[in-house]
Amino acid sequence: MNLTHRHVEVFRALMLTGSVTRAAELLHTSQPTVSRELARLEQVTQMRLFDRVRGRLQPTARAFALREEVERSWVGLEHIAAAAASLRHFAQGRLSVVCLPALAHTLLPEAVRRFMSGHAQASVAITPLDSPLLEARLTEQRCDLGLIEQRDAPPGTTLLPLLQADEVAVLPAGHPLLAKRLLRPQDFAGQPFISLAPDDAYRQQLDALFVQHRVERVQALEAGSAAAVCALVRQGLGLAIVNPLTALELAGETLHVRPMSVRIPFHVGLACPELRPPSPLREAFVTALREAASAVRTRLKRNTAA
């Protein structure tokens, strides 16, 4: 079947307008040309697609069925055209970044602000993903950069250190333990404690730490993210230990941060796909990320020293 793109274009115009005259205007061509292409289309498909009723074209049932397939293909072409327009609009390039959800609202916004101040015409797409989907996206080379908490590089990537800090304790306003500048594991004995999900690596590390120090907590609540844990702490429902980025972002009058006497390392690494051609914007964005990480370290020292 020698069906051409021109045949499809004419068919779609006829379905949209309902007449040869208006289809010709839409396609910026002549009425005889549209009529000729329609005749060829019906010959190629060996189907009558339109009935001629009082000088107008009436689509047949087969035409309506064919239109559904044509529109699906046309949407694909429109997406390609939109992508091309986007590339023209952001003349200085587009950068795609994947990260854990917690980093999308703690570290990355500051980095993007710094980056955009010098690249106002650039485009940055941030995609939060949970592990292992995050690592899979990086291994498949489907992004320019990735922020992960693992110490080992996903296959097909190079991992660079970005931020190293320690987990911190978070307490509600008015809690007696706020009188202490530094909290020990023993300080949590008998205290209501809000935990992360049982399969979370940090939850498992914390549980092992308290077992090692023979500390029994009252564990009545758990949540699936550090942000959700902090929200429960704000309500005075217990204490918690979370990553420093989320703690800093949410700290205020109803949520206070204290350092721990025992180090619970928290790492953020920068994963760069090795097989994907590097974006010309990548180096500038990495610089912005490092500046944002440095600012976080300064804020963390100031906040935990208060």
C-alpha positions, 0 to 999 in steps of 0.5 A: 500500500503506497500510502504517503504522508500527503495522503494522510495530511489531506485526509485529516484536513478533510475530516477537520473541515468537511469540505474540499474548499476549506481543506484546500485553504487549510493546506494552502493548496488548490481544490483540484489538488485536494480532490485528486489526492483524495481520489488517490487515497481511496484508490490506495486504500481500496475503500470509499472514505467519503460520500458526496451528499449535496456537494459536501463530503460525508465521512463513512464509518471507515473514515471515522475509524481511520481518523482515530489512527491518524490522530494518534500518529498526529499527536506524536508529530505534534510532540516532536514539533513541541520539542523542537520549539522548546529547543529553539526557545531554550537556545542555551540548552536543556539539562535533565536531573533525577534525584531522590524526592527529599532532595527535590525540595531541600538541596536542588532548589537552591542549586537551580536558583544559583544556576539560573542566575547565570543561565536565564535562557536555559531549561532544567527538568527535575524528576524525583524518583525513589530507589531503585528507579532512580539508579535504573534511570541513571544506568539507562543514560536517560538523564544528564545528572543524578543525586543519590544517597548511595556510596556506590556508583550505579552501573554506567555512571561516575559518582562524585561526592557532593555533601557529607553530613550527619543525621540530626535529632528533631524535637517539638517546641517546648521539649525538655531535651531542648535544654541540651546542646548535644543529644546522646542515644541514652536521652531517647530512653522511654521517649515517644519516637517517630521512625521511618518505614521498616525497610528504610536503610536509615531506619535499620541503622538507627534501630541497630544503634539503639540496640547497641546502646541498650536504649528502649524507645516508645515506637508508636508512630512511623512514616514513609519520609523524613518530611512526614516524620518532621510533620508528626514531630511538629505536632508534639507526637514524639522525637525523631532522627532524620537527614539534615537537609529535611531538618534544616528545610522544616526547622522553625518555631515548632521544630528544633534541630539538635546534633547527635553525640554519635555520628550517623553519616548522611551522604549525597553523591553526584552521579554522571552517566558515562555513555551519554554525551555531556550537556554543555550546561553540566559543568555550570550546574555542578558548580551550582550544586557544590555552592548549594551544598556548601551553603547547607553545611554553613546553615547546619553548623549555625543551626545546630550550634544555636 
